[in-house]
Amino acid sequence: MGDILSMLLSGLLVGLAARVLYPGAVDMGLARTILLGIGGALVAGLASSLAGRGTVGEGFNRAGCLASVVGALVLIYLGRHFW
């Protein structure tokens, strides 16, 4: 149960950071913001795996959070320009 709550909280924080950093208004509710953050983490992990930079690890680090925010920004961009 704790893992799910930490995933939701980190998804919320990453999603909020991406919404604040993206230029212009990003209108979405709480659930979409959480999903945006989780999706950003998945995009960052996929990009890291494809680049051969490491494996999936556990724990909290600043580089992973920054990469997750960048991944969420990419998702906002793709959502705005292609859907």
N, CA, C and O atoms as a Maestro MAE file, in Angstrom:
{
 s_m_m2io_version
 :::
 2.0.0
}

f_m_ct {
 s_m_title
 :::
 protein
 m_atom[332] {
  # First column is atom index #
  i_m_mmod_type
  r_m_x_coord
  r_m_y_coord
  r_m_z_coord
  i_m_residue_number
  s_m_chain_name
  s_m_pdb_residue_name
  s_m_pdb_atom_name
  i_m_atomic_number
  :::
  1 25 0.824 -1.195 0.000 1 A "MET " " N  " 7
  2 3 0.000 0.000 0.000 1 A "MET " " CA " 6
  3 2 0.860 1.247 0.000 1 A "MET " " C  " 6
  4 15 0.516 2.246 -0.631 1 A "MET " " O  " 8
  5 25 1.973 1.190 0.704 2 A "GLY " " N  " 7
  6 3 2.859 2.335 0.763 2 A "GLY " " CA " 6
  7 2 3.494 2.653 -0.585 2 A "GLY " " C  " 6
  8 15 3.732 3.817 -0.908 2 A "GLY " " O  " 8
  9 25 3.767 1.608 -1.373 3 A "ASP " " N  " 7
  10 3 4.345 1.826 -2.691 3 A "ASP " " CA " 6
  11 2 3.379 2.558 -3.612 3 A "ASP " " C  " 6
  12 15 3.781 3.424 -4.389 3 A "ASP " " O  " 8
  13 25 2.121 2.208 -3.518 4 A "ILE " " N  " 7
  14 3 1.115 2.860 -4.365 4 A "ILE " " CA " 6
  15 2 0.964 4.319 -3.972 4 A "ILE " " C  " 6
  16 15 0.876 5.193 -4.834 4 A "ILE " " O  " 8
  17 25 0.934 4.582 -2.677 5 A "LEU " " N  " 7
  18 3 0.805 5.970 -2.225 5 A "LEU " " CA " 6
  19 2 2.023 6.803 -2.610 5 A "LEU " " C  " 6
  20 15 1.876 7.959 -3.008 5 A "LEU " " O  " 8
  21 25 3.214 6.237 -2.499 6 A "SER " " N  " 7
  22 3 4.407 6.986 -2.883 6 A "SER " " CA " 6
  23 2 4.448 7.227 -4.390 6 A "SER " " C  " 6
  24 15 4.915 8.273 -4.841 6 A "SER " " O  " 8
  25 25 3.957 6.257 -5.172 7 A "MET " " N  " 7
  26 3 3.896 6.446 -6.620 7 A "MET " " CA " 6
  27 2 2.916 7.563 -6.971 7 A "MET " " C  " 6
  28 15 3.203 8.391 -7.836 7 A "MET " " O  " 8
  29 25 1.767 7.591 -6.309 8 A "LEU " " N  " 7
  30 3 0.786 8.645 -6.570 8 A "LEU " " CA " 6
  31 2 1.312 10.012 -6.150 8 A "LEU " " C  " 6
  32 15 1.115 10.997 -6.862 8 A "LEU " " O  " 8
  33 25 1.972 10.081 -5.015 9 A "LEU " " N  " 7
  34 3 2.518 11.350 -4.548 9 A "LEU " " CA " 6
  35 2 3.640 11.848 -5.452 9 A "LEU " " C  " 6
  36 15 3.676 13.029 -5.796 9 A "LEU " " O  " 8
  37 25 4.541 10.974 -5.836 10 A "SER " " N  " 7
  38 3 5.621 11.399 -6.722 10 A "SER " " CA " 6
  39 2 5.075 11.749 -8.105 10 A "SER " " C  " 6
  40 15 5.571 12.677 -8.743 10 A "SER " " O  " 8
  41 25 4.066 11.022 -8.576 11 A "GLY " " N  " 7
  42 3 3.430 11.367 -9.846 11 A "GLY " " CA " 6
  43 2 2.786 12.734 -9.786 11 A "GLY " " C  " 6
  44 15 2.850 13.498 -10.749 11 A "GLY " " O  " 8
  45 25 2.159 13.050 -8.653 12 A "LEU " " N  " 7
  46 3 1.557 14.366 -8.482 12 A "LEU " " CA " 6
  47 2 2.617 15.459 -8.497 12 A "LEU " " C  " 6
  48 15 2.447 16.478 -9.168 12 A "LEU " " O  " 8
  49 25 3.701 15.258 -7.770 13 A "LEU " " N  " 7
  50 3 4.750 16.276 -7.707 13 A "LEU " " CA " 6
  51 2 5.428 16.487 -9.061 13 A "LEU " " C  " 6
  52 15 5.681 17.622 -9.462 13 A "LEU " " O  " 8
  53 25 5.715 15.405 -9.752 14 A "VAL " " N  " 7
  54 3 6.338 15.512 -11.080 14 A "VAL " " CA " 6
  55 2 5.368 16.157 -12.061 14 A "VAL " " C  " 6
  56 15 5.765 17.022 -12.841 14 A "VAL " " O  " 8
  57 25 4.115 15.753 -12.033 15 A "GLY " " N  " 7
  58 3 3.110 16.341 -12.927 15 A "GLY " " CA " 6
  59 2 2.907 17.819 -12.668 15 A "GLY " " C  " 6
  60 15 2.780 18.600 -13.611 15 A "GLY " " O  " 8
  61 25 2.874 18.217 -11.400 16 A "LEU " " N  " 7
  62 3 2.740 19.641 -11.074 16 A "LEU " " CA " 6
  63 2 3.948 20.432 -11.538 16 A "LEU " " C  " 6
  64 15 3.805 21.534 -12.067 16 A "LEU " " O  " 8
  65 25 5.137 19.879 -11.344 17 A "ALA " " N  " 7
  66 3 6.348 20.566 -11.795 17 A "ALA " " CA " 6
  67 2 6.337 20.753 -13.311 17 A "ALA " " C  " 6
  68 15 6.710 21.814 -13.810 17 A "ALA " " O  " 8
  69 25 5.912 19.729 -14.038 18 A "ALA " " N  " 7
  70 3 5.867 19.825 -15.499 18 A "ALA " " CA " 6
  71 2 4.828 20.853 -15.945 18 A "ALA " " C  " 6
  72 15 5.062 21.606 -16.891 18 A "ALA " " O  " 8
  73 25 3.684 20.883 -15.265 19 A "ARG " " N  " 7
  74 3 2.655 21.859 -15.621 19 A "ARG " " CA " 6
  75 2 3.124 23.281 -15.366 19 A "ARG " " C  " 6
  76 15 2.808 24.184 -16.141 19 A "ARG " " O  " 8
  77 25 3.868 23.493 -14.300 20 A "VAL " " N  " 7
  78 3 4.374 24.829 -13.984 20 A "VAL " " CA " 6
  79 2 5.445 25.244 -14.981 20 A "VAL " " C  " 6
  80 15 5.489 26.403 -15.393 20 A "VAL " " O  " 8
  81 25 6.305 24.316 -15.374 21 A "LEU " " N  " 7
  82 3 7.414 24.645 -16.269 21 A "LEU " " CA " 6
  83 2 6.996 24.774 -17.732 21 A "LEU " " C  " 6
  84 15 7.679 25.442 -18.508 21 A "LEU " " O  " 8
  85 25 5.904 24.156 -18.115 22 A "TYR " " N  " 7
  86 3 5.476 24.228 -19.516 22 A "TYR " " CA " 6
  87 2 4.904 25.606 -19.804 22 A "TYR " " C  " 6
  88 15 4.064 26.095 -19.048 22 A "TYR " " O  " 8
  89 25 5.347 26.242 -20.889 23 A "PRO " " N  " 7
  90 3 4.820 27.583 -21.204 23 A "PRO " " CA " 6
  91 2 3.348 27.517 -21.612 23 A "PRO " " C  " 6
  92 15 2.952 26.676 -22.419 23 A "PRO " " O  " 8
  93 25 2.569 28.390 -21.060 24 A "GLY " " N  " 7
  94 3 1.138 28.413 -21.339 24 A "GLY " " CA " 6
  95 2 0.375 27.611 -20.309 24 A "GLY " " C  " 6
  96 15 0.950 26.901 -19.484 24 A "GLY " " O  " 8
  97 25 -0.922 27.745 -20.381 25 A "ALA " " N  " 7
  98 3 -1.786 27.053 -19.426 25 A "ALA " " CA " 6
  99 2 -1.926 25.582 -19.804 25 A "ALA " " C  " 6
  100 15 -2.107 25.239 -20.972 25 A "ALA " " O  " 8
  101 25 -1.841 24.739 -18.814 26 A "VAL " " N  " 7
  102 3 -2.056 23.305 -19.000 26 A "VAL " " CA " 6
  103 2 -3.252 22.937 -18.130 26 A "VAL " " C  " 6
  104 15 -3.121 22.742 -16.922 26 A "VAL " " O  " 8
  105 25 -4.408 22.844 -18.758 27 A "ASP " " N  " 7
  106 3 -5.646 22.582 -18.030 27 A "ASP " " CA " 6
  107 2 -5.877 21.087 -17.885 27 A "ASP " " C  " 6
  108 15 -6.156 20.393 -18.863 27 A "ASP " " O  " 8
  109 25 -5.760 20.605 -16.671 28 A "MET " " N  " 7
  110 3 -6.066 19.214 -16.372 28 A "MET " " CA " 6
  111 2 -6.319 19.092 -14.879 28 A "MET " " C  " 6
  112 15 -5.851 19.907 -14.085 28 A "MET " " O  " 8
  113 25 -7.050 18.082 -14.521 29 A "GLY " " N  " 7
  114 3 -7.400 17.863 -13.129 29 A "GLY " " CA " 6
  115 2 -6.321 17.103 -12.374 29 A "GLY " " C  " 6
  116 15 -5.236 16.836 -12.892 29 A "GLY " " O  " 8
  117 25 -6.647 16.768 -11.151 30 A "LEU " " N  " 7
  118 3 -5.700 16.096 -10.269 30 A "LEU " " CA " 6
  119 2 -5.314 14.711 -10.795 30 A "LEU " " C  " 6
  120 15 -4.136 14.355 -10.792 30 A "LEU " " O  " 8
  121 25 -6.285 13.942 -11.241 31 A "ALA " " N  " 7
  122 3 -6.000 12.590 -11.730 31 A "ALA " " CA " 6
  123 2 -5.116 12.620 -12.970 31 A "ALA " " C  " 6
  124 15 -4.193 11.815 -13.094 31 A "ALA " " O  " 8
  125 25 -5.387 13.532 -13.876 32 A "ARG " " N  " 7
  126 3 -4.550 13.638 -15.082 32 A "ARG " " CA " 6
  127 2 -3.153 14.133 -14.755 32 A "ARG " " C  " 6
  128 15 -2.185 13.738 -15.405 32 A "ARG " " O  " 8
  129 25 -3.041 14.991 -13.758 33 A "THR " " N  " 7
  130 3 -1.726 15.468 -13.344 33 A "THR " " CA " 6
  131 2 -0.898 14.319 -12.780 33 A "THR " " C  " 6
  132 15 0.292 14.205 -13.074 33 A "THR " " O  " 8
  133 25 -1.521 13.476 -11.975 34 A "ILE " " N  " 7
  134 3 -0.828 12.308 -11.425 34 A "ILE " " CA " 6
  135 2 -0.415 11.363 -12.551 34 A "ILE " " C  " 6
  136 15 0.714 10.874 -12.574 34 A "ILE " " O  " 8
  137 25 -1.325 11.110 -13.479 35 A "LEU " " N  " 7
  138 3 -0.997 10.236 -14.610 35 A "LEU " " CA " 6
  139 2 0.095 10.835 -15.485 35 A "LEU " " C  " 6
  140 15 0.925 10.105 -16.028 35 A "LEU " " O  " 8
  141 25 0.102 12.152 -15.627 36 A "LEU " " N  " 7
  142 3 1.160 12.825 -16.384 36 A "LEU " " CA " 6
  143 2 2.513 12.584 -15.726 36 A "LEU " " C  " 6
  144 15 3.489 12.281 -16.413 36 A "LEU " " O  " 8
  145 25 2.582 12.715 -14.410 37 A "GLY " " N  " 7
  146 3 3.838 12.481 -13.704 37 A "GLY " " CA " 6
  147 2 4.306 11.044 -13.804 37 A "GLY " " C  " 6
  148 15 5.493 10.787 -14.004 37 A "GLY " " O  " 8
  149 25 3.385 10.109 -13.666 38 A "ILE " " N  " 7
  150 3 3.741 8.696 -13.783 38 A "ILE " " CA " 6
  151 2 4.184 8.383 -15.212 38 A "ILE " " C  " 6
  152 15 5.157 7.658 -15.420 38 A "ILE " " O  " 8
  153 25 3.472 8.929 -16.188 39 A "GLY " " N  " 7
  154 3 3.863 8.742 -17.582 39 A "GLY " " CA " 6
  155 2 5.219 9.351 -17.882 39 A "GLY " " C  " 6
  156 15 6.004 8.780 -18.640 39 A "GLY " " O  " 8
  157 25 5.500 10.504 -17.296 40 A "GLY " " N  " 7
  158 3 6.809 11.132 -17.475 40 A "GLY " " CA " 6
  159 2 7.928 10.258 -16.943 40 A "GLY " " C  " 6
  160 15 8.993 10.162 -17.553 40 A "GLY " " O  " 8
  161 25 7.688 9.620 -15.802 41 A "ALA " " N  " 7
  162 3 8.683 8.701 -15.248 41 A "ALA " " CA " 6
  163 2 8.882 7.494 -16.166 41 A "ALA " " C  " 6
  164 15 10.005 7.019 -16.339 41 A "ALA " " O  " 8
  165 25 7.796 7.004 -16.749 42 A "LEU " " N  " 7
  166 3 7.911 5.872 -17.677 42 A "LEU " " CA " 6
  167 2 8.671 6.256 -18.936 42 A "LEU " " C  " 6
  168 15 9.494 5.482 -19.425 42 A "LEU " " O  " 8
  169 25 8.402 7.448 -19.467 43 A "VAL " " N  " 7
  170 3 9.120 7.922 -20.656 43 A "VAL " " CA " 6
  171 2 10.605 8.082 -20.345 43 A "VAL " " C  " 6
  172 15 11.451 7.686 -21.147 43 A "VAL " " O  " 8
  173 25 10.926 8.655 -19.192 44 A "ALA " " N  " 7
  174 3 12.320 8.830 -18.803 44 A "ALA " " CA " 6
  175 2 13.018 7.485 -18.619 44 A "ALA " " C  " 6
  176 15 14.165 7.322 -19.033 44 A "ALA " " O  " 8
  177 25 12.341 6.532 -18.007 45 A "GLY " " N  " 7
  178 3 12.923 5.202 -17.829 45 A "GLY " " CA " 6
  179 2 13.135 4.487 -19.145 45 A "GLY " " C  " 6
  180 15 14.150 3.816 -19.331 45 A "GLY " " O  " 8
  181 25 12.188 4.623 -20.063 46 A "LEU " " N  " 7
  182 3 12.325 4.008 -21.379 46 A "LEU " " CA " 6
  183 2 13.490 4.626 -22.145 46 A "LEU " " C  " 6
  184 15 14.282 3.912 -22.761 46 A "LEU " " O  " 8
  185 25 13.593 5.951 -22.107 47 A "ALA " " N  " 7
  186 3 14.688 6.630 -22.800 47 A "ALA " " CA " 6
  187 2 16.035 6.222 -22.212 47 A "ALA " " C  " 6
  188 15 17.003 6.034 -22.950 47 A "ALA " " O  " 8
  189 25 16.101 6.086 -20.912 48 A "SER " " N  " 7
  190 3 17.343 5.668 -20.258 48 A "SER " " CA " 6
  191 2 17.709 4.237 -20.643 48 A "SER " " C  " 6
  192 15 18.878 3.935 -20.885 48 A "SER " " O  " 8
  193 25 16.726 3.373 -20.699 49 A "SER " " N  " 7
  194 3 16.989 1.982 -21.077 49 A "SER " " CA " 6
  195 2 17.434 1.869 -22.529 49 A "SER " " C  " 6
  196 15 18.340 1.100 -22.849 49 A "SER " " O  " 8
  197 25 16.792 2.639 -23.406 50 A "LEU " " N  " 7
  198 3 17.161 2.596 -24.819 50 A "LEU " " CA " 6
  199 2 18.554 3.175 -25.057 50 A "LEU " " C  " 6
  200 15 19.255 2.749 -25.974 50 A "LEU " " O  " 8
  201 25 18.953 4.136 -24.241 51 A "ALA " " N  " 7
  202 3 20.275 4.734 -24.378 51 A "ALA " " CA " 6
  203 2 21.355 3.874 -23.732 51 A "ALA " " C  " 6
  204 15 22.546 4.138 -23.898 51 A "ALA " " O  " 8
  205 25 20.938 2.845 -22.994 52 A "GLY " " N  " 7
  206 3 21.899 1.964 -22.350 52 A "GLY " " CA " 6
  207 2 22.557 2.594 -21.138 52 A "GLY " " C  " 6
  208 15 23.684 2.244 -20.786 52 A "GLY " " O  " 8
  209 25 21.865 3.516 -20.503 53 A "ARG " " N  " 7
  210 3 22.437 4.247 -19.368 53 A "ARG " " CA " 6
  211 2 22.251 3.559 -18.034 53 A "ARG " " C  " 6
  212 15 22.761 4.043 -17.024 53 A "ARG " " O  " 8
  213 25 21.566 2.488 -17.995 54 A "GLY " " N  " 7
  214 3 21.386 1.817 -16.710 54 A "GLY " " CA " 6
  215 2 20.170 0.930 -16.723 54 A "GLY " " C  " 6
  216 15 19.492 0.767 -17.737 54 A "GLY " " O  " 8
  217 25 19.924 0.379 -15.598 55 A "THR " " N  " 7
  218 3 18.778 -0.500 -15.444 55 A "THR " " CA " 6
  219 2 17.761 0.165 -14.542 55 A "THR " " C  " 6
  220 15 18.002 1.235 -13.984 55 A "THR " " O  " 8
  221 25 16.642 -0.476 -14.412 56 A "VAL " " N  " 7
  222 3 15.598 0.038 -13.539 56 A "VAL " " CA " 6
  223 2 16.054 -0.160 -12.102 56 A "VAL " " C  " 6
  224 15 16.432 -1.262 -11.704 56 A "VAL " " O  " 8
  225 25 16.015 0.901 -11.342 57 A "GLY " " N  " 7
  226 3 16.444 0.828 -9.951 57 A "GLY " " CA " 6
  227 2 15.375 1.354 -9.025 57 A "GLY " " C  " 6
  228 15 14.372 1.919 -9.463 57 A "GLY " " O  " 8
  229 25 15.593 1.168 -7.775 58 A "GLU " " N  " 7
  230 3 14.651 1.654 -6.785 58 A "GLU " " CA " 6
  231 2 15.281 2.816 -6.044 58 A "GLU " " C  " 6
  232 15 16.499 2.993 -6.040 58 A "GLU " " O  " 8
  233 25 14.433 3.590 -5.425 59 A "GLY " " N  " 7
  234 3 14.925 4.689 -4.615 59 A "GLY " " CA " 6
  235 2 14.621 6.024 -5.261 59 A "GLY " " C  " 6
  236 15 14.100 6.111 -6.373 59 A "GLY " " O  " 8
  237 25 14.964 7.048 -4.523 60 A "PHE " " N  " 7
  238 3 14.673 8.418 -4.918 60 A "PHE " " CA " 6
  239 2 15.980 9.134 -5.176 60 A "PHE " " C  " 6
  240 15 16.875 9.115 -4.332 60 A "PHE " " O  " 8
  241 25 16.101 9.762 -6.330 61 A "ASN " " N  " 7
  242 3 17.262 10.608 -6.581 61 A "ASN " " CA " 6
  243 2 16.860 11.800 -7.437 61 A "ASN " " C  " 6
  244 15 15.851 11.764 -8.142 61 A "ASN " " O  " 8
  245 25 17.653 12.845 -7.367 62 A "ARG " " N  " 7
  246 3 17.314 14.078 -8.067 62 A "ARG " " CA " 6
  247 2 17.367 13.929 -9.579 62 A "ARG " " C  " 6
  248 15 16.533 14.492 -10.289 62 A "ARG " " O  " 8
  249 25 18.339 13.178 -10.074 63 A "ALA " " N  " 7
  250 3 18.455 12.999 -11.515 63 A "ALA " " CA " 6
  251 2 17.225 12.289 -12.086 63 A "ALA " " C  " 6
  252 15 16.743 12.639 -13.164 63 A "ALA " " O  " 8
  253 25 16.732 11.307 -11.368 64 A "GLY " " N  " 7
  254 3 15.529 10.603 -11.814 64 A "GLY " " CA " 6
  255 2 14.307 11.496 -11.804 64 A "GLY " " C  " 6
  256 15 13.464 11.410 -12.697 64 A "GLY " " O  " 8
  257 25 14.206 12.354 -10.800 65 A "CYS " " N  " 7
  258 3 13.077 13.296 -10.739 65 A "CYS " " CA " 6
  259 2 13.144 14.291 -11.877 65 A "CYS " " C  " 6
  260 15 12.130 14.587 -12.508 65 A "CYS " " O  " 8
  261 25 14.336 14.810 -12.146 66 A "LEU " " N  " 7
  262 3 14.500 15.757 -13.251 66 A "LEU " " CA " 6
  263 2 14.173 15.097 -14.582 66 A "LEU " " C  " 6
  264 15 13.507 15.696 -15.426 66 A "LEU " " O  " 8
  265 25 14.631 13.880 -14.771 67 A "ALA " " N  " 7
  266 3 14.322 13.150 -16.000 67 A "ALA " " CA " 6
  267 2 12.825 12.887 -16.120 67 A "ALA " " C  " 6
  268 15 12.277 12.926 -17.222 67 A "ALA " " O  " 8
  269 25 12.165 12.622 -15.011 68 A "SER " " N  " 7
  270 3 10.717 12.393 -15.026 68 A "SER " " CA " 6
  271 2 9.969 13.659 -15.417 68 A "SER " " C  " 6
  272 15 8.993 13.598 -16.165 68 A "SER " " O  " 8
  273 25 10.419 14.803 -14.917 69 A "VAL " " N  " 7
  274 3 9.791 16.077 -15.283 69 A "VAL " " CA " 6
  275 2 9.997 16.345 -16.766 69 A "VAL " " C  " 6
  276 15 9.070 16.785 -17.446 69 A "VAL " " O  " 8
  277 25 11.195 16.087 -17.279 70 A "VAL " " N  " 7
  278 3 11.448 16.267 -18.711 70 A "VAL " " CA " 6
  279 2 10.559 15.319 -19.524 70 A "VAL " " C  " 6
  280 15 10.019 15.711 -20.559 70 A "VAL " " O  " 8
  281 25 10.411 14.090 -19.064 71 A "GLY " " N  " 7
  282 3 9.522 13.145 -19.742 71 A "GLY " " CA " 6
  283 2 8.082 13.624 -19.745 71 A "GLY " " C  " 6
  284 15 7.377 13.467 -20.742 71 A "GLY " " O  " 8
  285 25 7.638 14.207 -18.639 72 A "ALA " " N  " 7
  286 3 6.273 14.739 -18.565 72 A "ALA " " CA " 6
  287 2 6.119 15.948 -19.490 72 A "ALA " " C  " 6
  288 15 5.069 16.122 -20.108 72 A "ALA " " O  " 8
  289 25 7.155 16.782 -19.588 73 A "LEU " " N  " 7
  290 3 7.107 17.919 -20.524 73 A "LEU " " CA " 6
  291 2 6.987 17.435 -21.963 73 A "LEU " " C  " 6
  292 15 6.265 18.026 -22.765 73 A "LEU " " O  " 8
  293 25 7.692 16.363 -22.284 74 A "VAL " " N  " 7
  294 3 7.595 15.773 -23.622 74 A "VAL " " CA " 6
  295 2 6.169 15.278 -23.870 74 A "VAL " " C  " 6
  296 15 5.633 15.460 -24.963 74 A "VAL " " O  " 8
  297 25 5.558 14.659 -22.873 75 A "LEU " " N  " 7
  298 3 4.185 14.180 -23.035 75 A "LEU " " CA " 6
  299 2 3.203 15.334 -23.236 75 A "LEU " " C  " 6
  300 15 2.278 15.226 -24.041 75 A "LEU " " O  " 8
  301 25 3.398 16.439 -22.508 76 A "ILE " " N  " 7
  302 3 2.529 17.602 -22.706 76 A "ILE " " CA " 6
  303 2 2.694 18.121 -24.131 76 A "ILE " " C  " 6
  304 15 1.709 18.412 -24.808 76 A "ILE " " O  " 8
  305 25 3.934 18.235 -24.580 77 A "TYR " " N  " 7
  306 3 4.206 18.722 -25.934 77 A "TYR " " CA " 6
  307 2 3.540 17.823 -26.978 77 A "TYR " " C  " 6
  308 15 2.851 18.305 -27.877 77 A "TYR " " O  " 8
  309 25 3.752 16.523 -26.849 78 A "LEU " " N  " 7
  310 3 3.161 15.590 -27.813 78 A "LEU " " CA " 6
  311 2 1.632 15.649 -27.782 78 A "LEU " " C  " 6
  312 15 0.978 15.595 -28.823 78 A "LEU " " O  " 8
  313 25 1.081 15.759 -26.590 79 A "GLY " " N  " 7
  314 3 -0.376 15.848 -26.465 79 A "GLY " " CA " 6
  315 2 -0.933 17.110 -27.102 79 A "GLY " " C  " 6
  316 15 -2.009 17.075 -27.699 79 A "GLY " " O  " 8
  317 25 -0.232 18.202 -26.987 80 A "ARG " " N  " 7
  318 3 -0.693 19.459 -27.563 80 A "ARG " " CA " 6
  319 2 -0.542 19.519 -29.066 80 A "ARG " " C  " 6
  320 15 -1.368 20.127 -29.747 80 A "ARG " " O  " 8
  321 25 0.494 18.902 -29.594 81 A "HIS " " N  " 7
  322 3 0.795 19.052 -31.016 81 A "HIS " " CA " 6
  323 2 0.282 17.925 -31.899 81 A "HIS " " C  " 6
  324 15 0.159 18.098 -33.111 81 A "HIS " " O  " 8
  325 25 -0.015 16.782 -31.312 82 A "PHE " " N  " 7
  326 3 -0.413 15.651 -32.151 82 A "PHE " " CA " 6
  327 2 -1.771 15.060 -31.809 82 A "PHE " " C  " 6
  328 15 -2.265 14.214 -32.555 82 A "PHE " " O  " 8
  329 25 -2.399 15.477 -30.700 83 A "TRP " " N  " 7
  330 3 -3.724 14.950 -30.371 83 A "TRP " " CA " 6
  331 2 -4.703 16.054 -30.184 83 A "TRP " " C  " 6
  332 15 -5.874 15.799 -29.901 83 A "TRP " " O  " 8
  :::
 }
 m_bond[331] {
  # First column is bond index #
  i_m_from
  i_m_to
  i_m_order
  :::
  1 1 2 1
  2 2 3 1
  3 3 4 2
  4 3 5 1
  5 5 6 1
  6 6 7 1
  7 7 8 2
  8 7 9 1
  9 9 10 1
  10 10 11 1
  11 11 12 2
  12 11 13 1
  13 13 14 1
  14 14 15 1
  15 15 16 2
  16 15 17 1
  17 17 18 1
  18 18 19 1
  19 19 20 2
  20 19 21 1
  21 21 22 1
  22 22 23 1
  23 23 24 2
  24 23 25 1
  25 25 26 1
  26 26 27 1
  27 27 28 2
  28 27 29 1
  29 29 30 1
  30 30 31 1
  31 31 32 2
  32 31 33 1
  33 33 34 1
  34 34 35 1
  35 35 36 2
  36 35 37 1
  37 37 38 1
  38 38 39 1
  39 39 40 2
  40 39 41 1
  41 41 42 1
  42 42 43 1
  43 43 44 2
  44 43 45 1
  45 45 46 1
  46 46 47 1
  47 47 48 2
  48 47 49 1
  49 49 50 1
  50 50 51 1
  51 51 52 2
  52 51 53 1
  53 53 54 1
  54 54 55 1
  55 55 56 2
  56 55 57 1
  57 57 58 1
  58 58 59 1
  59 59 60 2
  60 59 61 1
  61 61 62 1
  62 62 63 1
  63 63 64 2
  64 63 65 1
  65 65 66 1
  66 66 67 1
  67 67 68 2
  68 67 69 1
  69 69 70 1
  70 70 71 1
  71 71 72 2
  72 71 73 1
  73 73 74 1
  74 74 75 1
  75 75 76 2
  76 75 77 1
  77 77 78 1
  78 78 79 1
  79 79 80 2
  80 79 81 1
  81 81 82 1
  82 82 83 1
  83 83 84 2
  84 83 85 1
  85 85 86 1
  86 86 87 1
  87 87 88 2
  88 87 89 1
  89 89 90 1
  90 90 91 1
  91 91 92 2
  92 91 93 1
  93 93 94 1
  94 94 95 1
  95 95 96 2
  96 95 97 1
  97 97 98 1
  98 98 99 1
  99 99 100 2
  100 99 101 1
  101 101 102 1
  102 102 103 1
  103 103 104 2
  104 103 105 1
  105 105 106 1
  106 106 107 1
  107 107 108 2
  108 107 109 1
  109 109 110 1
  110 110 111 1
  111 111 112 2
  112 111 113 1
  113 113 114 1
  114 114 115 1
  115 115 116 2
  116 115 117 1
  117 117 118 1
  118 118 119 1
  119 119 120 2
  120 119 121 1
  121 121 122 1
  122 122 123 1
  123 123 124 2
  124 123 125 1
  125 125 126 1
  126 126 127 1
  127 127 128 2
  128 127 129 1
  129 129 130 1
  130 130 131 1
  131 131 132 2
  132 131 133 1
  133 133 134 1
  134 134 135 1
  135 135 136 2
  136 135 137 1
  137 137 138 1
  138 138 139 1
  139 139 140 2
  140 139 141 1
  141 141 142 1
  142 142 143 1
  143 143 144 2
  144 143 145 1
  145 145 146 1
  146 146 147 1
  147 147 148 2
  148 147 149 1
  149 149 150 1
  150 150 151 1
  151 151 152 2
  152 151 153 1
  153 153 154 1
  154 154 155 1
  155 155 156 2
  156 155 157 1
  157 157 158 1
  158 158 159 1
  159 159 160 2
  160 159 161 1
  161 161 162 1
  162 162 163 1
  163 163 164 2
  164 163 165 1
  165 165 166 1
  166 166 167 1
  167 167 168 2
  168 167 169 1
  169 169 170 1
  170 170 171 1
  171 171 172 2
  172 171 173 1
  173 173 174 1
  174 174 175 1
  175 175 176 2
  176 175 177 1
  177 177 178 1
  178 178 179 1
  179 179 180 2
  180 179 181 1
  181 181 182 1
  182 182 183 1
  183 183 184 2
  184 183 185 1
  185 185 186 1
  186 186 187 1
  187 187 188 2
  188 187 189 1
  189 189 190 1
  190 190 191 1
  191 191 192 2
  192 191 193 1
  193 193 194 1
  194 194 195 1
  195 195 196 2
  196 195 197 1
  197 197 198 1
  198 198 199 1
  199 199 200 2
  200 199 201 1
  201 201 202 1
  202 202 203 1
  203 203 204 2
  204 203 205 1
  205 205 206 1
  206 206 207 1
  207 207 208 2
  208 207 209 1
  209 209 210 1
  210 210 211 1
  211 211 212 2
  212 211 213 1
  213 213 214 1
  214 214 215 1
  215 215 216 2
  216 215 217 1
  217 217 218 1
  218 218 219 1
  219 219 220 2
  220 219 221 1
  221 221 222 1
  222 222 223 1
  223 223 224 2
  224 223 225 1
  225 225 226 1
  226 226 227 1
  227 227 228 2
  228 227 229 1
  229 229 230 1
  230 230 231 1
  231 231 232 2
  232 231 233 1
  233 233 234 1
  234 234 235 1
  235 235 236 2
  236 235 237 1
  237 237 238 1
  238 238 239 1
  239 239 240 2
  240 239 241 1
  241 241 242 1
  242 242 243 1
  243 243 244 2
  244 243 245 1
  245 245 246 1
  246 246 247 1
  247 247 248 2
  248 247 249 1
  249 249 250 1
  250 250 251 1
  251 251 252 2
  252 251 253 1
  253 253 254 1
  254 254 255 1
  255 255 256 2
  256 255 257 1
  257 257 258 1
  258 258 259 1
  259 259 260 2
  260 259 261 1
  261 261 262 1
  262 262 263 1
  263 263 264 2
  264 263 265 1
  265 265 266 1
  266 266 267 1
  267 267 268 2
  268 267 269 1
  269 269 270 1
  270 270 271 1
  271 271 272 2
  272 271 273 1
  273 273 274 1
  274 274 275 1
  275 275 276 2
  276 275 277 1
  277 277 278 1
  278 278 279 1
  279 279 280 2
  280 279 281 1
  281 281 282 1
  282 282 283 1
  283 283 284 2
  284 283 285 1
  285 285 286 1
  286 286 287 1
  287 287 288 2
  288 287 289 1
  289 289 290 1
  290 290 291 1
  291 291 292 2
  292 291 293 1
  293 293 294 1
  294 294 295 1
  295 295 296 2
  296 295 297 1
  297 297 298 1
  298 298 299 1
  299 299 300 2
  300 299 301 1
  301 301 302 1
  302 302 303 1
  303 303 304 2
  304 303 305 1
  305 305 306 1
  306 306 307 1
  307 307 308 2
  308 307 309 1
  309 309 310 1
  310 310 311 1
  311 311 312 2
  312 311 313 1
  313 313 314 1
  314 314 315 1
  315 315 316 2
  316 315 317 1
  317 317 318 1
  318 318 319 1
  319 319 320 2
  320 319 321 1
  321 321 322 1
  322 322 323 1
  323 323 324 2
  324 323 325 1
  325 325 326 1
  326 326 327 1
  327 327 328 2
  328 327 329 1
  329 329 330 1
  330 330 331 1
  331 331 332 2
  :::
 }
}
